[in-house]
Amino acid sequence: MDICKCISINQSKVDEAKIKLEKNSSLDQTAKFFKILGDGTRFKIITILLDSEMCVCDIATTLNMTHSSISHQLKILRENRVLKNRKDGKIVYYSLNDNHVKNIILQGLEHHNH
């Protein structure tokens, strides 16, 4: 177990870290974003949408889940700007909101595969 056994504090480093935390007002939103990605079902949905858009029926069939459970997860992802949607008649298609999300997922997958 890694335990710091010293009682010496580098005050300048502590002050710098505190300033960094205070300046970054988006820390809580970023943490929420990663929490959203931490759900297995939502992560699978995002992964299958990396390269193309899909409708609820296709996503539900791919994941062998009900439409209502997929719709619930899609709503969470859409509300948190991870996904966007577009309507074509009665069908709603979902895709990643932007390439930032795609890059984060691809980097995470690459990190795990190394």
Order of alpha helices (4+ residues) and beta strands (2+ residues): alpha-alpha-alpha-beta-alpha-alpha-beta-beta-alpha
